[in-house]
Amino acid sequence: MPVNPDGSSGGPGKREIAGLLGKAGALWTGLHGDLASRFGPLDQKWSFSRKTNHWALQLKEPKKKRTVVYLIPLQGCFQAAFALGEKACGAARSSTLPASVLDIIERAPRYAEGRGVRLDVRTRKDIENVTALAAIKMAN
């Protein structure tokens, strides 16, 4: 596992995340809180992808052991990444999600665990879309 600048392993430190996210840090914290209040306490696990050269924070529901979302910190923003099964994709099509989000879902690559959907998060509206998609995923 990659080592942090402070010598520890297991994910980037709070200062590193804050420096990377900048103003999007408040959105990151708010989303994490929103998801925790909706789905109960969430287990957190950092992983590093050598393919993308990015850290990702997995937020997982401990009782059912289902991953809600992966949060990927980037420069000035972050991504919310989902693996959506076809049932969840169908529910998303029937939802009030914006056409731009539905287009991302339709174009997402398909894997054994579902469609790999990534949403960029830069605004409060993006947070609303991520929260809605997380609710759809967890209900399906």
Backbone torsions as a table, in degrees:
resi	resn	phi	psi	omega
1	MET	NA	139.7	179.8
2	PRO	-59.9	153.4	-178.9
3	VAL	-103.3	138.0	178.1
4	ASN	-73.9	162.7	177.7
5	PRO	-57.7	-27.9	-180.0
6	ASP	-84.1	3.5	176.4
7	GLY	93.9	-9.0	179.7
8	SER	-88.3	162.6	174.9
9	SER	-116.2	168.3	177.5
10	GLY	105.7	17.1	175.8
11	GLY	122.7	164.7	179.5
12	PRO	-69.8	153.5	177.7
13	GLY	-78.9	166.6	-178.3
14	LYS	-59.6	-40.2	179.9
15	ARG	-66.4	-39.6	178.7
16	GLU	-63.4	-43.3	178.7
17	ILE	-64.5	-46.5	-179.3
18	ALA	-60.1	-42.5	178.7
19	GLY	-65.1	-37.5	-179.6
20	LEU	-72.0	-46.8	-175.6
21	LEU	-74.4	-32.3	-176.4
22	GLY	60.7	-129.6	-178.2
23	LYS	-63.6	-23.0	179.2
24	ALA	-73.1	-7.2	178.5
25	GLY	-58.7	-37.8	178.5
26	ALA	-65.9	-36.8	177.3
27	LEU	-66.1	-42.0	178.4
28	TRP	-57.7	-51.2	-178.8
29	THR	-63.4	-43.1	179.6
30	GLY	-63.4	-43.3	179.5
31	LEU	-64.0	-45.1	179.6
32	HIS	-57.2	-44.7	178.6
33	GLY	-64.7	-43.1	178.0
34	ASP	-58.4	-47.3	-178.1
35	LEU	-66.4	-40.0	178.7
36	ALA	-64.4	-37.7	179.6
37	SER	-71.9	-31.3	179.2
38	ARG	-77.9	-39.7	-170.9
39	PHE	-114.3	12.8	179.0
40	GLY	81.6	-176.4	178.9
41	PRO	-60.9	136.8	-177.6
42	LEU	-112.0	135.9	171.9
43	ASP	-72.5	145.9	-179.6
44	GLN	-122.9	137.7	177.4
45	LYS	-147.2	125.3	175.8
46	TRP	-85.8	140.9	172.2
47	SER	-138.8	155.4	-178.7
48	PHE	-118.0	131.2	177.4
49	SER	-102.9	115.8	176.7
50	ARG	-69.9	-26.6	179.7
51	LYS	-63.8	-46.0	-178.7
52	THR	-99.2	-11.1	-178.0
53	ASN	61.0	38.0	-179.5
54	HIS	-132.8	150.6	169.9
55	TRP	-83.2	152.0	174.4
56	ALA	-138.5	135.4	177.2
57	LEU	-100.0	113.6	178.5
58	GLN	-85.4	125.7	174.9
59	LEU	-107.7	118.4	-170.2
60	LYS	-127.0	136.6	175.3
61	GLU	-75.4	118.3	-172.3
62	PRO	-68.9	-33.7	-175.5
63	LYS	-68.4	-52.2	-178.5
64	LYS	-91.3	-7.0	-179.6
65	LYS	57.1	38.3	177.6
66	ARG	-103.0	135.4	175.5
67	THR	-76.6	127.1	176.7
68	VAL	-79.2	-52.6	-174.7
69	VAL	-164.2	158.0	168.7
70	TYR	-108.9	131.5	175.8
71	LEU	-107.1	126.1	-174.9
72	ILE	-116.8	106.7	179.9
73	PRO	-72.0	134.4	179.0
74	LEU	-130.6	176.1	179.8
75	GLN	-69.0	109.3	175.8
76	GLY	79.5	0.3	178.9
77	CYS	-161.9	-172.5	172.5
78	PHE	-151.5	167.8	176.7
79	GLN	-115.1	147.4	170.4
80	ALA	-109.4	120.7	-176.1
81	ALA	-113.8	133.0	-178.9
82	PHE	-125.0	151.6	164.6
83	ALA	-110.2	106.8	-175.2
84	LEU	-104.9	124.4	173.4
85	GLY	-71.4	167.3	-177.7
86	GLU	-63.6	-32.5	177.3
87	LYS	-63.2	-44.0	178.0
88	ALA	-66.4	-37.7	177.6
89	CYS	-62.9	-41.1	176.8
90	GLY	-63.2	-41.6	178.0
91	ALA	-65.4	-36.2	178.1
92	ALA	-64.1	-40.5	178.8
93	ARG	-60.7	-32.2	-178.7
94	SER	-88.4	1.1	-175.7
95	SER	-92.0	-175.1	177.6
96	THR	-97.4	17.0	177.3
97	LEU	-60.7	146.3	179.7
98	PRO	-62.2	154.6	179.7
99	ALA	-57.7	-33.8	-179.4
100	SER	-64.1	-37.1	178.5
101	VAL	-72.6	-41.7	178.0
102	LEU	-61.8	-36.6	177.3
103	ASP	-64.4	-41.2	177.3
104	ILE	-61.1	-42.5	179.5
105	ILE	-63.1	-45.5	-178.1
106	GLU	-64.3	-35.5	-177.8
107	ARG	-87.9	-4.8	-176.0
108	ALA	-65.5	143.2	177.2
109	PRO	-65.0	147.7	-179.4
110	ARG	-100.5	132.9	177.8
111	TYR	-127.3	172.5	179.3
112	ALA	-58.5	-36.9	-178.1
113	GLU	-85.2	-3.8	178.1
114	GLY	133.1	-173.8	178.2
115	ARG	-77.3	134.9	179.6
116	GLY	-87.9	94.8	-175.1
117	VAL	-100.8	129.8	176.2
118	ARG	-126.1	126.6	177.8
119	LEU	-114.6	129.0	174.3
120	ASP	-74.1	140.3	-179.8
121	VAL	-120.6	114.0	179.1
122	ARG	-132.0	-18.9	-174.4
123	THR	-135.3	168.5	176.9
124	ARG	-62.4	-35.3	177.7
125	LYS	-62.5	-38.9	176.3
126	ASP	-60.5	-39.4	178.6
127	ILE	-62.0	-42.4	179.0
128	GLU	-60.8	-41.5	179.0
129	ASN	-65.4	-41.8	179.8
130	VAL	-65.6	-43.9	179.6
131	THR	-62.1	-43.1	178.7
132	ALA	-63.9	-42.6	180.0
133	LEU	-67.7	-36.8	176.3
134	ALA	-62.5	-41.4	178.9
135	ALA	-64.1	-41.3	178.0
136	ILE	-63.2	-45.5	-179.5
137	LYS	-60.1	-47.4	-175.5
138	MET	-70.7	-23.7	178.0
139	ALA	-83.1	-13.5	-175.8
140	ASN	-125.3	NA	NA
